[in-house]
Amino acid sequence: MQTIIDGNTDPHNPWASKGVTVEHQKNGVFVSGRAKFDLYISPIQERGGQIPVDKLLMELSVKGVSPLNANILDLILNDPTRLPKGLKGKIILFPGTIYVNGAHRRIRYLYWGRGLRQGYHRCHENLFSDHFVATYTPAT
């Protein structure tokens, strides 16, 4: 059975009632098995260093890599069986959707520790070596 995910629709905004708006990079429509999903970690992180989210997003842009938006995160939260086993224990960020409240920008992440959890990370803060960015390559 194929899964269709519409990456063009607006994702869930857990802070909408607080006036938070969304900068949303539309990823198109995904059909399971037709797009390659991957995790990205900066060379700086691989060497044990830290990198701010905003700098990592510029790095992705230069490399032509597209970050996934929060629609995939929402799908996994609604059905945790969709989380690939190799991702358990990792912090996976979905920076294709940025939540904005004044000068504050944040992205949501997914983590499987003792069960599935979500949270947010401020874009000006550093990512550590255990933070991965969800990316994709469209089907050709």
N, C-alpha and C positions, 0 to 999 in steps of 0.2 A: 504494500500500500504506500502510495506516494503522499508526502506532506507538502502542501503549498503554503509558503509564508510570504505575505505581502509586506515587503520592506519599504513600501512607499507610504503606507498609512502612518498616522501619528501614533507613537507608542504611548504606553501608560505613563502618566505624569503624577507620581505620588505626592508632589508638592503643589499641584495646581491651585488648591484652596489657599495657598500662601502667596499667590501671585507669581510663582515661578513659571517662566516660559521655556520653550524648547527650541533649540537649534538642531534640526534633524536632517542628516544626510540620507537622502533616499537611496536605498540599495537595490530597488527593483523587486521583481517577484522571483522567489526561489522555489524550485521544485527539488525535493530531496534527490540526491544522487547526481544532480546536474551542475552543481557549483562546488568548488573546492573550498572548504573551510579550513582555517589554519590558525595557529597561535603565533604571535610575533613577540619577540623580546629584543630590545635594542642591544647592539654590541657593548654599549656602556654598562647595561645591566648584566650581560654575560660575564663581564670582568669584575662583577661585584659592586659596581658603582650605582649611583642613583640618577634618575632623569625626570624632570618635570613632565607632566602629561602633555602640556602645550608643545614642548620641544619634541617629544616623541611623535606627536601628530604631524609636525613639520617633517620629521625624518621619514615617516610613512609616505607623506605626500611626494617628497623628492624621489622615493623609490617606486612610486606608482602603485602602492599597496592601499587597498580600501579597507577602512575599519568597519566592522559590523555595527549596526545600530541596535537600539534596545528592543526592537521587535523580536529578535532571536532570544534575548534574555527573557522577555515576557513569555514566550512559548515554552522555554525550559522551566520557568517557575510554575507555569500552569500544568506541566506534565514532566516531573523530574526524571522519568524513565528515559527521556530524550537526551539526557546529559551523557555523552560518551564516557565510558569508564576511565579512559586515560586522563580525563580532565578533573576527576575527583582529587581534592586536596590542593588544587591550584586556584589562585585568584584570577578571574578572567574579567577584563574590562571591555565595555562596549562603547567606545568613544565616538561612534557614528551619531550618537545622540548626546547633546550637551544641554544640561538644565541650567538656566540662567536666572539669577535673582540679584538684580543690581550689578555690582561688580563681582559677585561670586558666581563661578562657573563650576559645575560638577558633573561627573559621569557616574553611571551606575555600574556595579560589578556583581559578579556571582561567585560564591564560594561554597564548596562542599566540605564541611568539616564533620561535625556531628549532625548531619542533615544538610539540606540545601538552604543557604542564606543569601540575602542580597544586601547591598549597602551602597554607599556612594563615596567617591574620592574627589577631592577638590583638584581642579586642573592646575593650580599653581604649586601643588605639593609634589614631592618626589615619588616616583615609583621605585620599588626595590626589586631585587632579583627574582622574587616569587610572584610578581605581577606580570601577567601576560595580556596582550591585546588580541581580541578576536578579529580576524581578518578573513577576507574571501577573495577568490578569483572567479569571476563569472564564467559560466560555461561558454565555450566557443563553438 
